[in-house]
Amino acid sequence: MGAVLAILVWGPLAYGAVRVNPETQGVAHLYGLLVIQGLTALAAVLWMARFFAQKPFRLLWPPICWAVLGFVLYAIVRCQTAELEYAARQNCSA
């Protein structure tokens, strides 16, 4: 919970209403992003450890998740079978 709270506090502090220095275009934003990615990875590792520590594994899966999973699978299949591969890959990454 502390890692998620740190992400929620750090994100606006790192990116809220900040102008980038013209001499160092992306350095400040790069460090802010690395902090957020590190905290997100830490939160995921802690969640996985907690998930596997409880003996009856219980993952709550709301019904809407099946629709999202179906759409993601559909998008992956469409991206892999597209006639114009370059345009399809740009749509997948956007």
Beta strands, then each sheet from edge to edge (+ up, - down):
end
